Amino acid sequence: DGYAAFKIKVGIDTPRVDGERTRRLCQLLGSDALISSDANQGWSTQEAVQYVRAVADAGLGFFEQPVKADDIAG
C-alpha cells in the first residue's frame, strides 16, 4: 500500500546519464510499479533515441514529450 506509479524527469542531463538513473530506479522500484519518464521537450531527436536505446530493457512504461512539439520529424 503506497505509490504504484512514478514519473522521472529527464532531459536536463545527457541521455546516457539520465538513462543510467532511469535504469537504477526501474530496478529499485521493480516490475510492479508503473514508471514513466518525461523530457519536457528537452532533447533533440538523436538524444531521445539514445535515451530510448539506453532504457529499452529497463521496464519503463512510457516516455513523454521527448522533443519539441513542432518537431514533426522527431
C-alpha positions in Angstrom: 0.0 0.0 0.0 1.8 3.0 -1.3 2.7 4.6 -4.6 2.1 2.5 -7.7 3.2 5.0 -10.4 6.3 7.1 -10.7 7.4 9.8 -13.2 11.1 10.5 -13.7 12.1 13.9 -15.1 14.8 13.6 -17.8 16.2 15.8 -20.5 18.3 18.1 -18.4 21.4 15.8 -18.3 22.8 13.7 -21.1 20.7 10.7 -22.4 23.4 8.4 -21.1 23.3 9.8 -17.5 19.5 10.0 -17.5 19.4 6.5 -18.9 21.6 5.2 -16.1 19.5 6.9 -13.5 16.3 5.6 -15.0 17.6 2.0 -15.1 18.6 2.2 -11.5 15.2 3.5 -10.5 13.4 0.8 -12.5 15.5 -1.8 -10.9 14.9 -0.4 -7.4 11.1 0.0 -7.8 10.6 -3.3 -9.6 8.2 -4.5 -12.2 5.0 -4.0 -10.1 5.5 -0.2 -10.4 4.4 1.9 -13.4 7.4 4.0 -14.2 7.4 6.7 -16.9 9.9 9.5 -17.9 9.3 13.0 -19.2 11.9 15.1 -21.1 9.6 18.1 -21.3 10.6 18.6 -24.9 14.2 19.0 -23.8 16.0 16.7 -26.3 16.8 16.5 -30.0 15.5 13.5 -31.9 19.0 12.0 -31.7 19.2 12.4 -27.9 15.7 11.0 -27.4 16.7 7.9 -29.5 19.9 7.5 -27.4 17.8 7.5 -24.2 15.2 5.1 -25.5 18.0 2.7 -26.5 19.7 3.1 -23.1 16.5 2.1 -21.3 15.0 -0.3 -23.8 15.0 -3.3 -21.4 14.7 -1.4 -18.1 11.0 -1.8 -17.7 10.0 1.8 -18.4 6.2 2.1 -19.0 6.3 5.1 -21.3 8.3 8.2 -22.3 6.6 11.6 -22.6 7.5 14.7 -24.6 11.0 13.7 -25.9 11.3 16.5 -28.4 9.8 19.9 -29.2 6.1 19.8 -30.1 6.7 21.3 -33.5 9.5 18.8 -34.3 7.4 16.8 -36.8 10.3 14.6 -37.9 11.1 13.7 -34.3 
